[in-house]
Amino acid sequence: MAFVSFDNDFRRYLFEYRHDGAQWGIEIVASSPDDARERLKAISWANYKGEVAATIPVPGSRLLERIQTFLRRRG
C-alpha cells in the first residue's frame, strides 16, 4: 500500500548504510530530518509485501499540486 501526499511540508532525506561490503542509500520522505530518523527506526517493524514490479508516473500530478496550493491560499 502506498500513500501519496501533495503536502509541500514533506521533503526527501537520504540515509547511507553499508551492507555486504557495499555502500547503499535509502530515501525517506518526511516532514523534517528528525521525522525522517524516526521513520527510519520504524522500518525495523516493516513487513515484507513483495517485489516492486513497476512504477507508474501519474500524469498531471504537478497540476494537482498547484491546484491544491491555490485552494489553500484562498482558504
PQR file of N, CA, C, O and H, with PARSE charges and radii, in Angstrom:
ATOM      1  N   MET A   1       0.843  -1.164   0.000 -0.4000 1.5000
ATOM      2  CA  MET A   1       0.000   0.000   0.000 -0.0000 2.0000
ATOM      3  C   MET A   1       0.893   1.233   0.000  0.5500 1.7000
ATOM      4  O   MET A   1       1.864   1.290   0.756 -0.5500 1.4000
ATOM      5  N   ALA A   2       0.590   2.195  -0.814 -0.4000 1.5000
ATOM      6  CA  ALA A   2       1.374   3.420  -0.889 -0.0000 2.0000
ATOM      7  C   ALA A   2       0.459   4.615  -0.653  0.5500 1.7000
ATOM      8  O   ALA A   2      -0.715   4.606  -1.023 -0.5500 1.4000
ATOM      9  H   ALA A   2      -0.198   2.149  -1.428  0.4000 1.0000
ATOM     10  N   PHE A   3       1.014   5.623  -0.039 -0.4000 1.5000
ATOM     11  CA  PHE A   3       0.267   6.841   0.207 -0.0000 2.0000
ATOM     12  C   PHE A   3       0.973   7.981  -0.513  0.5500 1.7000
ATOM     13  O   PHE A   3       2.200   8.081  -0.488 -0.5500 1.4000
ATOM     14  H   PHE A   3       1.968   5.631   0.262  0.4000 1.0000
ATOM     15  N   VAL A   4       0.200   8.825  -1.143 -0.4000 1.5000
ATOM     16  CA  VAL A   4       0.755   9.962  -1.863 -0.0000 2.0000
ATOM     17  C   VAL A   4       0.286  11.231  -1.173  0.5500 1.7000
ATOM     18  O   VAL A   4      -0.897  11.379  -0.865 -0.5500 1.4000
ATOM     19  H   VAL A   4      -0.796   8.744  -1.163  0.4000 1.0000
ATOM     20  N   SER A   5       1.197  12.127  -0.935 -0.4000 1.5000
ATOM     21  CA  SER A   5       0.843  13.399  -0.316 -0.0000 2.0000
ATOM     22  C   SER A   5       1.325  14.527  -1.213  0.5500 1.7000
ATOM     23  O   SER A   5       2.449  14.506  -1.716 -0.5500 1.4000
ATOM     24  H   SER A   5       2.158  12.007  -1.185  0.4000 1.0000
ATOM     25  N   PHE A   6       0.466  15.499  -1.403 -0.4000 1.5000
ATOM     26  CA  PHE A   6       0.851  16.689  -2.159 -0.0000 2.0000
ATOM     27  C   PHE A   6       1.229  17.804  -1.195  0.5500 1.7000
ATOM     28  O   PHE A   6       1.334  18.967  -1.586 -0.5500 1.4000
ATOM     29  H   PHE A   6      -0.447  15.516  -0.995  0.4000 1.0000
ATOM     30  N   ASP A   7       1.430  17.443   0.056 -0.4000 1.5000
ATOM     31  CA  ASP A   7       1.777  18.409   1.082 -0.0000 2.0000
ATOM     32  C   ASP A   7       3.212  18.868   0.858  0.5500 1.7000
ATOM     33  O   ASP A   7       4.132  18.050   0.827 -0.5500 1.4000
ATOM     34  H   ASP A   7       1.344  16.498   0.373  0.4000 1.0000
ATOM     35  N   ASN A   8       3.401  20.160   0.703 -0.4000 1.5000
ATOM     36  CA  ASN A   8       4.738  20.704   0.438 -0.0000 2.0000
ATOM     37  C   ASN A   8       5.629  20.669   1.667  0.5500 1.7000
ATOM     38  O   ASN A   8       6.818  20.974   1.570 -0.5500 1.4000
ATOM     39  H   ASN A   8       2.654  20.824   0.727  0.4000 1.0000
ATOM     40  N   ASP A   9       5.076  20.302   2.834 -0.4000 1.5000
ATOM     41  CA  ASP A   9       5.874  20.252   4.047 -0.0000 2.0000
ATOM     42  C   ASP A   9       6.748  19.004   4.107  0.5500 1.7000
ATOM     43  O   ASP A   9       7.591  18.892   4.996 -0.5500 1.4000
ATOM     44  H   ASP A   9       4.111  20.055   2.912  0.4000 1.0000
ATOM     45  N   PHE A  10       6.565  18.066   3.185 -0.4000 1.5000
ATOM     46  CA  PHE A  10       7.362  16.840   3.186 -0.0000 2.0000
ATOM     47  C   PHE A  10       8.526  16.979   2.217  0.5500 1.7000
ATOM     48  O   PHE A  10       8.387  17.525   1.122 -0.5500 1.4000
ATOM     49  H   PHE A  10       5.880  18.156   2.462  0.4000 1.0000
ATOM     50  N   ARG A  11       9.680  16.469   2.647 -0.4000 1.5000
ATOM     51  CA  ARG A  11      10.891  16.506   1.822 -0.0000 2.0000
ATOM     52  C   ARG A  11      11.500  15.116   1.785  0.5500 1.7000
ATOM     53  O   ARG A  11      11.106  14.225   2.538 -0.5500 1.4000
ATOM     54  H   ARG A  11       9.793  16.026   3.536  0.4000 1.0000
ATOM     55  N   ARG A  12      12.469  14.948   0.894 -0.4000 1.5000
ATOM     56  CA  ARG A  12      13.158  13.663   0.738 -0.0000 2.0000
ATOM     57  C   ARG A  12      14.511  13.739   1.426  0.5500 1.7000
ATOM     58  O   ARG A  12      15.290  14.659   1.176 -0.5500 1.4000
ATOM     59  H   ARG A  12      12.789  15.672   0.283  0.4000 1.0000
ATOM     60  N   TYR A  13      14.793  12.768   2.296 -0.4000 1.5000
ATOM     61  CA  TYR A  13      16.046  12.720   3.044 -0.0000 2.0000
ATOM     62  C   TYR A  13      16.776  11.421   2.707  0.5500 1.7000
ATOM     63  O   TYR A  13      16.160  10.362   2.584 -0.5500 1.4000
ATOM     64  H   TYR A  13      14.160  12.020   2.499  0.4000 1.0000
ATOM     65  N   LEU A  14      18.088  11.518   2.560 -0.4000 1.5000
ATOM     66  CA  LEU A  14      18.905  10.377   2.172 -0.0000 2.0000
ATOM     67  C   LEU A  14      19.705   9.860   3.360  0.5500 1.7000
ATOM     68  O   LEU A  14      20.338  10.631   4.082 -0.5500 1.4000
ATOM     69  H   LEU A  14      18.588  12.378   2.660  0.4000 1.0000
ATOM     70  N   PHE A  15      19.670   8.543   3.555 -0.4000 1.5000
ATOM     71  CA  PHE A  15      20.462   7.874   4.579 -0.0000 2.0000
ATOM     72  C   PHE A  15      21.372   6.869   3.882  0.5500 1.7000
ATOM     73  O   PHE A  15      20.956   6.200   2.935 -0.5500 1.4000
ATOM     74  H   PHE A  15      19.156   7.916   2.969  0.4000 1.0000
ATOM     75  N   GLU A  16      22.607   6.764   4.348 -0.4000 1.5000
ATOM     76  CA  GLU A  16      23.555   5.800   3.784 -0.0000 2.0000
ATOM     77  C   GLU A  16      23.842   4.713   4.804  0.5500 1.7000
ATOM     78  O   GLU A  16      23.831   4.955   6.011 -0.5500 1.4000
ATOM     79  H   GLU A  16      22.944   7.306   5.117  0.4000 1.0000
ATOM     80  N   TYR A  17      24.099   3.511   4.303 -0.4000 1.5000
ATOM     81  CA  TYR A  17      24.484   2.397   5.163 -0.0000 2.0000
ATOM     82  C   TYR A  17      25.361   1.441   4.368  0.5500 1.7000
ATOM     83  O   TYR A  17      25.405   1.484   3.139 -0.5500 1.4000
ATOM     84  H   TYR A  17      24.108   3.314   3.322  0.4000 1.0000
ATOM     85  N   ARG A  18      26.054   0.579   5.097 -0.4000 1.5000
ATOM     86  CA  ARG A  18      26.906  -0.438   4.473 -0.0000 2.0000
ATOM     87  C   ARG A  18      26.274  -1.804   4.689  0.5500 1.7000
ATOM     88  O   ARG A  18      25.730  -2.106   5.751 -0.5500 1.4000
ATOM     89  H   ARG A  18      26.018   0.544   6.096  0.4000 1.0000
ATOM     90  N   HIS A  19      26.363  -2.617   3.643 -0.4000 1.5000
ATOM     91  CA  HIS A  19      25.847  -3.982   3.729 -0.0000 2.0000
ATOM     92  C   HIS A  19      26.626  -4.868   2.771  0.5500 1.7000
ATOM     93  O   HIS A  19      26.770  -4.548   1.591 -0.5500 1.4000
ATOM     94  H   HIS A  19      26.805  -2.371   2.780  0.4000 1.0000
ATOM     95  N   ASP A  20      27.120  -5.964   3.277 -0.4000 1.5000
ATOM     96  CA  ASP A  20      27.810  -6.958   2.460 -0.0000 2.0000
ATOM     97  C   ASP A  20      28.957  -6.344   1.651  0.5500 1.7000
ATOM     98  O   ASP A  20      29.167  -6.690   0.488 -0.5500 1.4000
ATOM     99  H   ASP A  20      27.004  -6.224   4.236  0.4000 1.0000
ATOM    100  N   GLY A  21      29.693  -5.428   2.287 -0.4000 1.5000
ATOM    101  CA  GLY A  21      30.865  -4.833   1.649 -0.0000 2.0000
ATOM    102  C   GLY A  21      30.574  -3.701   0.672  0.5500 1.7000
ATOM    103  O   GLY A  21      31.492  -3.184   0.034 -0.5500 1.4000
ATOM    104  H   GLY A  21      29.523  -5.148   3.232  0.4000 1.0000
ATOM    105  N   ALA A  22      29.310  -3.312   0.547 -0.4000 1.5000
ATOM    106  CA  ALA A  22      28.947  -2.234  -0.382 -0.0000 2.0000
ATOM    107  C   ALA A  22      28.237  -1.114   0.382  0.5500 1.7000
ATOM    108  O   ALA A  22      27.683  -1.328   1.459 -0.5500 1.4000
ATOM    109  H   ALA A  22      28.565  -3.732   1.065  0.4000 1.0000
ATOM    110  N   GLN A  23      28.269   0.069  -0.196 -0.4000 1.5000
ATOM    111  CA  GLN A  23      27.580   1.218   0.391 -0.0000 2.0000
ATOM    112  C   GLN A  23      26.263   1.421  -0.347  0.5500 1.7000
ATOM    113  O   GLN A  23      26.232   1.417  -1.578 -0.5500 1.4000
ATOM    114  H   GLN A  23      28.719   0.243  -1.072  0.4000 1.0000
ATOM    115  N   TRP A  24      25.170   1.600   0.403 -0.4000 1.5000
ATOM    116  CA  TRP A  24      23.837   1.740  -0.157 -0.0000 2.0000
ATOM    117  C   TRP A  24      23.179   3.008   0.385  0.5500 1.7000
ATOM    118  O   TRP A  24      23.672   3.615   1.335 -0.5500 1.4000
ATOM    119  H   TRP A  24      25.195   1.603   1.403  0.4000 1.0000
ATOM    120  N   GLY A  25      22.088   3.392  -0.213 -0.4000 1.5000
ATOM    121  CA  GLY A  25      21.339   4.540   0.250 -0.0000 2.0000
ATOM    122  C   GLY A  25      19.858   4.230   0.274  0.5500 1.7000
ATOM    123  O   GLY A  25      19.368   3.400  -0.491 -0.5500 1.4000
ATOM    124  H   GLY A  25      21.687   2.899  -0.986  0.4000 1.0000
ATOM    125  N   ILE A  26      19.157   4.906   1.160 -0.4000 1.5000
ATOM    126  CA  ILE A  26      17.708   4.782   1.228 -0.0000 2.0000
ATOM    127  C   ILE A  26      17.123   6.182   1.380  0.5500 1.7000
ATOM    128  O   ILE A  26      17.650   7.007   2.126 -0.5500 1.4000
ATOM    129  H   ILE A  26      19.555   5.580   1.782  0.4000 1.0000
ATOM    130  N   GLU A  27      16.052   6.435   0.681 -0.4000 1.5000
ATOM    131  CA  GLU A  27      15.398   7.736   0.711 -0.0000 2.0000
ATOM    132  C   GLU A  27      14.151   7.645   1.587  0.5500 1.7000
ATOM    133  O   GLU A  27      13.334   6.738   1.430 -0.5500 1.4000
ATOM    134  H   GLU A  27      15.624   5.765   0.075  0.4000 1.0000
ATOM    135  N   ILE A  28      14.017   8.588   2.503 -0.4000 1.5000
ATOM    136  CA  ILE A  28      12.862   8.645   3.397 -0.0000 2.0000
ATOM    137  C   ILE A  28      12.145   9.970   3.164  0.5500 1.7000
ATOM    138  O   ILE A  28      12.776  11.027   3.192 -0.5500 1.4000
ATOM    139  H   ILE A  28      14.680   9.325   2.631  0.4000 1.0000
ATOM    140  N   VAL A  29      10.850   9.926   2.936 -0.4000 1.5000
ATOM    141  CA  VAL A  29      10.044  11.136   2.778 -0.0000 2.0000
ATOM    142  C   VAL A  29       9.471  11.475   4.145  0.5500 1.7000
ATOM    143  O   VAL A  29       8.796  10.654   4.767 -0.5500 1.4000
ATOM    144  H   VAL A  29      10.337   9.068   2.913  0.4000 1.0000
ATOM    145  N   ALA A  30       9.748  12.702   4.612 -0.4000 1.5000
ATOM    146  CA  ALA A  30       9.334  13.090   5.953 -0.0000 2.0000
ATOM    147  C   ALA A  30       9.197  14.604   6.054  0.5500 1.7000
ATOM    148  O   ALA A  30       9.561  15.339   5.136 -0.5500 1.4000
ATOM    149  H   ALA A  30      10.296  13.368   4.107  0.4000 1.0000
ATOM    150  N   SER A  31       8.670  15.049   7.179 -0.4000 1.5000
ATOM    151  CA  SER A  31       8.451  16.489   7.370 -0.0000 2.0000
ATOM    152  C   SER A  31       9.689  17.215   7.895  0.5500 1.7000
ATOM    153  O   SER A  31       9.759  18.443   7.828 -0.5500 1.4000
ATOM    154  H   SER A  31       8.374  14.452   7.924  0.4000 1.0000
ATOM    155  N   SER A  32      10.675  16.461   8.421 -0.4000 1.5000
ATOM    156  CA  SER A  32      11.894  17.071   8.958 -0.0000 2.0000
ATOM    157  C   SER A  32      12.968  15.988   9.073  0.5500 1.7000
ATOM    158  O   SER A  32      12.660  14.800   8.970 -0.5500 1.4000
ATOM    159  H   SER A  32      10.618  15.464   8.476  0.4000 1.0000
ATOM    160  N   PRO A  33      14.220  16.388   9.285 -0.5600 1.5000
ATOM    161  CA  PRO A  33      15.259  15.375   9.495  0.2800 2.0000
ATOM    162  C   PRO A  33      14.953  14.476  10.710  0.5500 1.7000
ATOM    163  O   PRO A  33      15.195  13.270  10.666 -0.5500 1.4000
ATOM    164  N   ASP A  34      14.426  15.063  11.782 -0.4000 1.5000
ATOM    165  CA  ASP A  34      14.078  14.256  12.962 -0.0000 2.0000
ATOM    166  C   ASP A  34      12.956  13.276  12.643  0.5500 1.7000
ATOM    167  O   ASP A  34      12.992  12.125  13.079 -0.5500 1.4000
ATOM    168  H   ASP A  34      14.229  16.043  11.818  0.4000 1.0000
ATOM    169  N   ASP A  35      11.959  13.728  11.885 -0.4000 1.5000
ATOM    170  CA  ASP A  35      10.867  12.842  11.467 -0.0000 2.0000
ATOM    171  C   ASP A  35      11.422  11.710  10.601  0.5500 1.7000
ATOM    172  O   ASP A  35      10.996  10.562  10.728 -0.5500 1.4000
ATOM    173  H   ASP A  35      11.930  14.662  11.531  0.4000 1.0000
ATOM    174  N   ALA A  36      12.369  12.034   9.726 -0.4000 1.5000
ATOM    175  CA  ALA A  36      12.984  11.010   8.870 -0.0000 2.0000
ATOM    176  C   ALA A  36      13.721   9.976   9.710  0.5500 1.7000
ATOM    177  O   ALA A  36      13.646   8.781   9.423 -0.5500 1.4000
ATOM    178  H   ALA A  36      12.716  12.966   9.623  0.4000 1.0000
ATOM    179  N   ARG A  37      14.428  10.414  10.737 -0.4000 1.5000
ATOM    180  CA  ARG A  37      15.134   9.473  11.616 -0.0000 2.0000
ATOM    181  C   ARG A  37      14.143   8.563  12.349  0.5500 1.7000
ATOM    182  O   ARG A  37      14.397   7.368  12.500 -0.5500 1.4000
ATOM    183  H   ARG A  37      14.489  11.385  10.971  0.4000 1.0000
ATOM    184  N   GLU A  38      13.026   9.116  12.799 -0.4000 1.5000
ATOM    185  CA  GLU A  38      12.003   8.315  13.473 -0.0000 2.0000
ATOM    186  C   GLU A  38      11.388   7.306  12.514  0.5500 1.7000
ATOM    187  O   GLU A  38      11.130   6.164  12.895 -0.5500 1.4000
ATOM    188  H   GLU A  38      12.820  10.087  12.676  0.4000 1.0000
ATOM    189  N   ARG A  39      11.154   7.717  11.273 -0.4000 1.5000
ATOM    190  CA  ARG A  39      10.614   6.802  10.265 -0.0000 2.0000
ATOM    191  C   ARG A  39      11.617   5.688   9.964  0.5500 1.7000
ATOM    192  O   ARG A  39      11.231   4.536   9.765 -0.5500 1.4000
ATOM    193  H   ARG A  39      11.364   8.645  10.964  0.4000 1.0000
ATOM    194  N   LEU A  40      12.905   6.035   9.933 -0.4000 1.5000
ATOM    195  CA  LEU A  40      13.947   5.028   9.694 -0.0000 2.0000
ATOM    196  C   LEU A  40      13.938   3.987  10.807  0.5500 1.7000
ATOM    197  O   LEU A  40      14.087   2.794  10.542 -0.5500 1.4000
ATOM    198  H   LEU A  40      13.219   6.971  10.095  0.4000 1.0000
ATOM    199  N   LYS A  41      13.762   4.429  12.055 -0.4000 1.5000
ATOM    200  CA  LYS A  41      13.671   3.487  13.179 -0.0000 2.0000
ATOM    201  C   LYS A  41      12.471   2.559  13.004  0.5500 1.7000
ATOM    202  O   LYS A  41      12.553   1.368  13.304 -0.5500 1.4000
ATOM    203  H   LYS A  41      13.640   5.398  12.271  0.4000 1.0000
ATOM    204  N   ALA A  42      11.355   3.109  12.517 -0.4000 1.5000
ATOM    205  CA  ALA A  42      10.126   2.325  12.364 -0.0000 2.0000
ATOM    206  C   ALA A  42      10.259   1.254  11.283  0.5500 1.7000
ATOM    207  O   ALA A  42       9.491   0.293  11.271 -0.5500 1.4000
ATOM    208  H   ALA A  42      11.288   4.077  12.273  0.4000 1.0000
ATOM    209  N   ILE A  43      11.218   1.408  10.382 -0.4000 1.5000
ATOM    210  CA  ILE A  43      11.392   0.434   9.298 -0.0000 2.0000
ATOM    211  C   ILE A  43      11.702  -0.954   9.854  0.5500 1.7000
ATOM    212  O   ILE A  43      11.395  -1.956   9.207 -0.5500 1.4000
ATOM    213  H   ILE A  43      11.842   2.189  10.391  0.4000 1.0000
ATOM    214  N   SER A  44      12.297  -1.031  11.025 -0.4000 1.5000
ATOM    215  CA  SER A  44      12.590  -2.350  11.599 -0.0000 2.0000
ATOM    216  C   SER A  44      11.311  -3.141  11.883  0.5500 1.7000
ATOM    217  O   SER A  44      11.371  -4.358  12.055 -0.5500 1.4000
ATOM    218  H   SER A  44      12.547  -0.218  11.551  0.4000 1.0000
ATOM    219  N   TRP A  45      10.160  -2.475  11.935 -0.4000 1.5000
ATOM    220  CA  TRP A  45       8.872  -3.132  12.156 -0.0000 2.0000
ATOM    221  C   TRP A  45       8.143  -3.422  10.846  0.5500 1.7000
ATOM    222  O   TRP A  45       7.021  -3.928  10.860 -0.5500 1.4000
ATOM    223  H   TRP A  45      10.111  -1.486  11.795  0.4000 1.0000
ATOM    224  N   ALA A  46       8.770  -3.107   9.722 -0.4000 1.5000
ATOM    225  CA  ALA A  46       8.113  -3.273   8.416 -0.0000 2.0000
ATOM    226  C   ALA A  46       7.889  -4.748   8.099  0.5500 1.7000
ATOM    227  O   ALA A  46       8.634  -5.617   8.552 -0.5500 1.4000
ATOM    228  H   ALA A  46       9.681  -2.695   9.711  0.4000 1.0000
ATOM    229  N   ASN A  47       6.849  -5.011   7.313 -0.4000 1.5000
ATOM    230  CA  ASN A  47       6.526  -6.369   6.854 -0.0000 2.0000
ATOM    231  C   ASN A  47       6.779  -6.465   5.363  0.5500 1.7000
ATOM    232  O   ASN A  47       6.485  -5.534   4.613 -0.5500 1.4000
ATOM    233  H   ASN A  47       6.244  -4.306   6.945  0.4000 1.0000
ATOM    234  N   TYR A  48       7.324  -7.591   4.935 -0.4000 1.5000
ATOM    235  CA  TYR A  48       7.563  -7.832   3.517 -0.0000 2.0000
ATOM    236  C   TYR A  48       6.229  -7.945   2.788  0.5500 1.7000
ATOM    237  O   TYR A  48       5.354  -8.699   3.212 -0.5500 1.4000
ATOM    238  H   TYR A  48       7.563  -8.347   5.544  0.4000 1.0000
ATOM    239  N   LYS A  49       6.066  -7.202   1.694 -0.4000 1.5000
ATOM    240  CA  LYS A  49       4.826  -7.215   0.917 -0.0000 2.0000
ATOM    241  C   LYS A  49       5.014  -7.738  -0.490  0.5500 1.7000
ATOM    242  O   LYS A  49       4.029  -8.011  -1.177 -0.5500 1.4000
ATOM    243  H   LYS A  49       6.777  -6.589   1.349  0.4000 1.0000
ATOM    244  N   GLY A  50       6.252  -7.886  -0.942 -0.4000 1.5000
ATOM    245  CA  GLY A  50       6.504  -8.400  -2.281 -0.0000 2.0000
ATOM    246  C   GLY A  50       7.495  -7.534  -3.033  0.5500 1.7000
ATOM    247  O   GLY A  50       7.972  -6.518  -2.527 -0.5500 1.4000
ATOM    248  H   GLY A  50       7.052  -7.664  -0.385  0.4000 1.0000
ATOM    249  N   GLU A  51       7.789  -7.952  -4.236 -0.4000 1.5000
ATOM    250  CA  GLU A  51       8.743  -7.247  -5.097 -0.0000 2.0000
ATOM    251  C   GLU A  51       8.017  -6.175  -5.905  0.5500 1.7000
ATOM    252  O   GLU A  51       6.900  -6.392  -6.374 -0.5500 1.4000
ATOM    253  H   GLU A  51       7.401  -8.777  -4.646  0.4000 1.0000
ATOM    254  N   VAL A  52       8.653  -5.025  -6.062 -0.4000 1.5000
ATOM    255  CA  VAL A  52       8.097  -3.953  -6.891 -0.0000 2.0000
ATOM    256  C   VAL A  52       8.377  -4.312  -8.340  0.5500 1.7000
ATOM    257  O   VAL A  52       9.533  -4.401  -8.753 -0.5500 1.4000
ATOM    258  H   VAL A  52       9.560  -4.848  -5.680  0.4000 1.0000
ATOM    259  N   ALA A  53       7.324  -4.515  -9.104 -0.4000 1.5000
ATOM    260  CA  ALA A  53       7.472  -4.923 -10.496 -0.0000 2.0000
ATOM    261  C   ALA A  53       7.573  -3.724 -11.429  0.5500 1.7000
ATOM    262  O   ALA A  53       8.211  -3.805 -12.479 -0.5500 1.4000
ATOM    263  H   ALA A  53       6.385  -4.442  -8.768  0.4000 1.0000
ATOM    264  N   ALA A  54       6.951  -2.616 -11.054 -0.4000 1.5000
ATOM    265  CA  ALA A  54       6.960  -1.432 -11.909 -0.0000 2.0000
ATOM    266  C   ALA A  54       6.513  -0.221 -11.108  0.5500 1.7000
ATOM    267  O   ALA A  54       5.862  -0.349 -10.071 -0.5500 1.4000
ATOM    268  H   ALA A  54       6.433  -2.550 -10.201  0.4000 1.0000
ATOM    269  N   THR A  55       6.866   0.934 -11.596 -0.4000 1.5000
ATOM    270  CA  THR A  55       6.337   2.179 -11.047 -0.0000 2.0000
ATOM    271  C   THR A  55       5.635   2.911 -12.180  0.5500 1.7000
ATOM    272  O   THR A  55       6.055   2.848 -13.335 -0.5500 1.4000
ATOM    273  H   THR A  55       7.395   1.037 -12.438  0.4000 1.0000
ATOM    274  N   ILE A  56       4.580   3.593 -11.835 -0.4000 1.5000
ATOM    275  CA  ILE A  56       3.783   4.272 -12.854 -0.0000 2.0000
ATOM    276  C   ILE A  56       3.688   5.750 -12.492  0.5500 1.7000
ATOM    277  O   ILE A  56       3.126   6.094 -11.452 -0.5500 1.4000
ATOM    278  H   ILE A  56       4.239   3.644 -10.896  0.4000 1.0000
ATOM    279  N   PRO A  57       4.230   6.629 -13.336 -0.5600 1.5000
ATOM    280  CA  PRO A  57       4.093   8.058 -13.053  0.2800 2.0000
ATOM    281  C   PRO A  57       2.643   8.492 -13.250  0.5500 1.7000
ATOM    282  O   PRO A  57       1.950   7.996 -14.138 -0.5500 1.4000
ATOM    283  N   VAL A  58       2.200   9.417 -12.416 -0.4000 1.5000
ATOM    284  CA  VAL A  58       0.838   9.922 -12.516 -0.0000 2.0000
ATOM    285  C   VAL A  58       0.866  11.185 -13.364  0.5500 1.7000
ATOM    286  O   VAL A  58       1.421  12.200 -12.943 -0.5500 1.4000
ATOM    287  H   VAL A  58       2.763   9.820 -11.694  0.4000 1.0000
ATOM    288  N   PRO A  59       0.272  11.136 -14.556 -0.5600 1.5000
ATOM    289  CA  PRO A  59       0.268  12.326 -15.406  0.2800 2.0000
ATOM    290  C   PRO A  59      -0.521  13.452 -14.747  0.5500 1.7000
ATOM    291  O   PRO A  59      -1.592  13.230 -14.182 -0.5500 1.4000
ATOM    292  N   GLY A  60       0.013  14.636 -14.827 -0.4000 1.5000
ATOM    293  CA  GLY A  60      -0.696  15.797 -14.294 -0.0000 2.0000
ATOM    294  C   GLY A  60      -0.590  15.972 -12.797  0.5500 1.7000
ATOM    295  O   GLY A  60      -1.287  16.817 -12.235 -0.5500 1.4000
ATOM    296  H   GLY A  60       0.883  14.817 -15.286  0.4000 1.0000
ATOM    297  N   SER A  61       0.259  15.204 -12.127 -0.4000 1.5000
ATOM    298  CA  SER A  61       0.339  15.312 -10.669 -0.0000 2.0000
ATOM    299  C   SER A  61       0.822  16.696 -10.237  0.5500 1.7000
ATOM    300  O   SER A  61       0.417  17.187  -9.183 -0.5500 1.4000
ATOM    301  H   SER A  61       0.825  14.518 -12.584  0.4000 1.0000
ATOM    302  N   ARG A  62       1.671  17.322 -11.027 -0.4000 1.5000
ATOM    303  CA  ARG A  62       2.108  18.693 -10.707 -0.0000 2.0000
ATOM    304  C   ARG A  62       0.936  19.654 -10.807  0.5500 1.7000
ATOM    305  O   ARG A  62       0.845  20.604 -10.030 -0.5500 1.4000
ATOM    306  H   ARG A  62       2.000  16.923 -11.883  0.4000 1.0000
ATOM    307  N   LEU A  63       0.044  19.416 -11.750 -0.4000 1.5000
ATOM    308  CA  LEU A  63      -1.147  20.252 -11.878 -0.0000 2.0000
ATOM    309  C   LEU A  63      -2.009  20.122 -10.631  0.5500 1.7000
ATOM    310  O   LEU A  63      -2.498  21.123 -10.109 -0.5500 1.4000
ATOM    311  H   LEU A  63       0.119  18.644 -12.381  0.4000 1.0000
ATOM    312  N   LEU A  64      -2.197  18.903 -10.151 -0.4000 1.5000
ATOM    313  CA  LEU A  64      -2.991  18.688  -8.939 -0.0000 2.0000
ATOM    314  C   LEU A  64      -2.354  19.380  -7.736  0.5500 1.7000
ATOM    315  O   LEU A  64      -3.050  19.935  -6.886 -0.5500 1.4000
ATOM    316  H   LEU A  64      -1.799  18.090 -10.575  0.4000 1.0000
ATOM    317  N   GLU A  65      -1.042  19.339  -7.678 -0.4000 1.5000
ATOM    318  CA  GLU A  65      -0.326  20.003  -6.588 -0.0000 2.0000
ATOM    319  C   GLU A  65      -0.539  21.511  -6.643  0.5500 1.7000
ATOM    320  O   GLU A  65      -0.757  22.145  -5.611 -0.5500 1.4000
ATOM    321  H   GLU A  65      -0.477  18.888  -8.369  0.4000 1.0000
ATOM    322  N   ARG A  66      -0.478  22.083  -7.834 -0.4000 1.5000
ATOM    323  CA  ARG A  66      -0.693  23.528  -7.978 -0.0000 2.0000
ATOM    324  C   ARG A  66      -2.113  23.916  -7.607  0.5500 1.7000
ATOM    325  O   ARG A  66      -2.327  24.956  -6.984 -0.5500 1.4000
ATOM    326  H   ARG A  66      -0.301  21.568  -8.672  0.4000 1.0000
ATOM    327  N   ILE A  67      -3.085  23.097  -7.979 -0.4000 1.5000
ATOM    328  CA  ILE A  67      -4.480  23.376  -7.633 -0.0000 2.0000
ATOM    329  C   ILE A  67      -4.655  23.341  -6.116  0.5500 1.7000
ATOM    330  O   ILE A  67      -5.317  24.207  -5.544 -0.5500 1.4000
ATOM    331  H   ILE A  67      -2.912  22.252  -8.486  0.4000 1.0000
ATOM    332  N   GLN A  68      -4.070  22.354  -5.475 -0.4000 1.5000
ATOM    333  CA  GLN A  68      -4.176  22.247  -4.016 -0.0000 2.0000
ATOM    334  C   GLN A  68      -3.538  23.463  -3.337  0.5500 1.7000
ATOM    335  O   GLN A  68      -4.097  23.998  -2.380 -0.5500 1.4000
ATOM    336  H   GLN A  68      -3.532  21.650  -5.940  0.4000 1.0000
ATOM    337  N   THR A  69      -2.384  23.899  -3.820 -0.4000 1.5000
ATOM    338  CA  THR A  69      -1.719  25.079  -3.262 -0.0000 2.0000
ATOM    339  C   THR A  69      -2.591  26.310  -3.450  0.5500 1.7000
ATOM    340  O   THR A  69      -2.722  27.114  -2.527 -0.5500 1.4000
ATOM    341  H   THR A  69      -1.930  23.464  -4.598  0.4000 1.0000
ATOM    342  N   PHE A  70      -3.183  26.473  -4.607 -0.4000 1.5000
ATOM    343  CA  PHE A  70      -4.071  27.605  -4.902 -0.0000 2.0000
ATOM    344  C   PHE A  70      -5.263  27.603  -3.949  0.5500 1.7000
ATOM    345  O   PHE A  70      -5.618  28.644  -3.396 -0.5500 1.4000
ATOM    346  H   PHE A  70      -3.077  25.820  -5.357  0.4000 1.0000
ATOM    347  N   LEU A  71      -5.881  26.442  -3.755 -0.4000 1.5000
ATOM    348  CA  LEU A  71      -7.047  26.357  -2.888 -0.0000 2.0000
ATOM    349  C   LEU A  71      -6.687  26.655  -1.423  0.5500 1.7000
ATOM    350  O   LEU A  71      -7.478  27.259  -0.699 -0.5500 1.4000
ATOM    351  H   LEU A  71      -5.593  25.597  -4.204  0.4000 1.0000
ATOM    352  N   ARG A  72      -5.507  26.234  -0.997 -0.4000 1.5000
ATOM    353  CA  ARG A  72      -5.069  26.524   0.377 -0.0000 2.0000
ATOM    354  C   ARG A  72      -4.903  28.021   0.584  0.5500 1.7000
ATOM    355  O   ARG A  72      -5.280  28.553   1.628 -0.5500 1.4000
ATOM    356  H   ARG A  72      -4.864  25.743  -1.586  0.4000 1.0000
ATOM    357  N   ARG A  73      -4.347  28.692  -0.397 -0.4000 1.5000
ATOM    358  CA  ARG A  73      -4.104  30.137  -0.270 -0.0000 2.0000
ATOM    359  C   ARG A  73      -5.394  30.927  -0.230  0.5500 1.7000
ATOM    360  O   ARG A  73      -5.457  31.988   0.391 -0.5500 1.4000
ATOM    361  H   ARG A  73      -4.041  28.260  -1.245  0.4000 1.0000
ATOM    362  N   ARG A  74      -6.413  30.424  -0.881 -0.4000 1.5000
ATOM    363  CA  ARG A  74      -7.714  31.115  -0.896 -0.0000 2.0000
ATOM    364  C   ARG A  74      -8.478  30.905   0.397  0.5500 1.7000
ATOM    365  O   ARG A  74      -9.297  31.741   0.781 -0.5500 1.4000
ATOM    366  H   ARG A  74      -6.362  29.562  -1.385  0.4000 1.0000
ATOM    367  N   GLY A  75      -8.211  29.773   1.081 -0.4000 1.5000
ATOM    368  CA  GLY A  75      -8.983  29.408   2.273 -0.0000 2.0000
ATOM    369  C   GLY A  75      -8.496  30.064   3.488  0.5500 1.7000
ATOM    370  O   GLY A  75      -9.048  29.853   4.568 -0.5500 1.4000
ATOM    371  H   GLY A  75      -7.546  29.095   0.769  0.4000 1.0000
TER
END
